[in-house]
Amino acid sequence: MYHVPVLLDECLSALQVKENGVYFDGTLGGGGHSSAILSKGGNVIGVDRDEDAINECSRRLKVYGDRIKIFRSNYKNASEILSQEGVMLDGALLDLGISSHQIDTAERGMSYRFDAPLDMRMDQRQLLTAEMVVNEYTEEELLKILYEYGEEKFAKRIVKNIVRQREKSPIRTTKELADIVVNSVPASVKLPQKRTFQAIRIEVNNELRGLDKAIKDIFSFLKSGARLCVITFHSLEDRIVKQAFNLLSTDCICDKSLPVCVCGHKAEGKAFKKVKPSQKELVNNSRSASATLRVIEKL
Ligand SMILES: C[S@@+](CC[C@H](N)C(=O)[O-])C[C@H]1O[C@@H](n2cnc3c(N)ncnc32)[C@H](O)[C@@H]1O
């Protein structure tokens, strides 16, 4: 199985797919969400930056003919793609993070469960790899990444040991990096490598910068009454989505100390309460545990 779609029923109920409606899927992955939208009669403009995802979706979704258009691109290019297509949307979806296929394919270097080259790129055409981040970034840059993207409280010790090791010989594999991390933190720490690997992956793939702009861009292509669903997998992503949705659904954004509004800002959307996976989904797919769905409707 390439990937089990997360919060699928909840997304479908939020999107209320219309026959012949046009939907944007900025993170095709294995095509789980898109395939469900297509089977309900919608049309999909689908994007992924990973070649494997493009190949999988081209094969899996071929039966839908010209109701699916697939682009190998970054969802941050949504404005260009949607302007070129000349469409307004009946709904949109971003299912952020990585697919099971990416994390379970050893040679992608995303997981500390395997010994593989330190790669971690979602887009295999990109030059920057995890090996470059680990060996070429300054000590200060690495510290910042581990603190900001990993919220790793042992960042100092880990980075010191990375620098000490790379002075002797370059760190080339996931196992070498994982061993350094494990030896840098107290034995009582659960899943010690998780935060460092997440932080470096976020940096390699530039996962957080530009997400708020992409949300605003995609939102601007929604028809009135259409909805954007965003699924996140950690608090850093979720914070960005929550803030972007708050801004889009708030009238006045003046400083609270001002007696009257001077900004003239008007809400363009209505944000719904966040949704977490059901007990049933958690039992069937443990990878859904950290997922959060946020939905906003264009007014
Ligand atoms: C969690 S998976 C999506 C799974 C999909 N919804 C499904 O049901 O099969 C995330 C996918 O988004 C892609 N992705 C992540 N960031 C991206 C970006 N900025 N632009 C395009 N694709 C991206 C990844 O390559 C990955 O295939």
PDBQT file of the ligand as one rigid body, heavy atoms in Angstrom, charges set to zero:
ROOT
HETATM    1  C1  LIG A 301       0.737  12.852   3.442  1.00  0.00    +0.000 C 
HETATM    2  S1  LIG A 301       1.159  12.670   1.762  1.00  0.00    +0.000 S 
HETATM    3  C2  LIG A 301      -0.371  12.865   0.919  1.00  0.00    +0.000 C 
HETATM    4  C3  LIG A 301      -1.179  11.610   0.866  1.00  0.00    +0.000 C 
HETATM    5  C4  LIG A 301      -2.423  11.686   0.026  1.00  0.00    +0.000 C 
HETATM    6  N1  LIG A 301      -3.387  12.617   0.516  1.00  0.00    +0.000 N 
HETATM    7  C5  LIG A 301      -3.043  10.312  -0.111  1.00  0.00    +0.000 C 
HETATM    8  O1  LIG A 301      -4.168  10.114   0.379  1.00  0.00    +0.000 OA
HETATM    9  O2  LIG A 301      -2.414   9.415  -0.683  1.00  0.00    +0.000 OA
HETATM   10  C6  LIG A 301       1.946  14.169   1.398  1.00  0.00    +0.000 C 
HETATM   11  C7  LIG A 301       2.422  14.297  -0.029  1.00  0.00    +0.000 C 
HETATM   12  O3  LIG A 301       2.623  15.697  -0.236  1.00  0.00    +0.000 OA
HETATM   13  C8  LIG A 301       3.769  15.896  -1.004  1.00  0.00    +0.000 C 
HETATM   14  N2  LIG A 301       4.243  17.240  -0.688  1.00  0.00    +0.000 N 
HETATM   15  C9  LIG A 301       4.689  17.702   0.500  1.00  0.00    +0.000 A 
HETATM   16  N3  LIG A 301       5.008  19.000   0.410  1.00  0.00    +0.000 NA
HETATM   17  C10 LIG A 301       4.730  19.365  -0.877  1.00  0.00    +0.000 A 
HETATM   18  C11 LIG A 301       4.825  20.600  -1.580  1.00  0.00    +0.000 A 
HETATM   19  N4  LIG A 301       5.275  21.712  -0.997  1.00  0.00    +0.000 N 
HETATM   20  N5  LIG A 301       4.431  20.622  -2.866  1.00  0.00    +0.000 NA
HETATM   21  C12 LIG A 301       3.961  19.499  -3.474  1.00  0.00    +0.000 A 
HETATM   22  N6  LIG A 301       3.869  18.309  -2.861  1.00  0.00    +0.000 NA
HETATM   23  C13 LIG A 301       4.244  18.242  -1.572  1.00  0.00    +0.000 A 
HETATM   24  C14 LIG A 301       4.714  14.790  -0.583  1.00  0.00    +0.000 C 
HETATM   25  O4  LIG A 301       5.641  14.528  -1.603  1.00  0.00    +0.000 OA
HETATM   26  C15 LIG A 301       3.745  13.629  -0.347  1.00  0.00    +0.000 C 
HETATM   27  O5  LIG A 301       3.613  12.839  -1.494  1.00  0.00    +0.000 OA
ENDROOT
TORSDOF 0
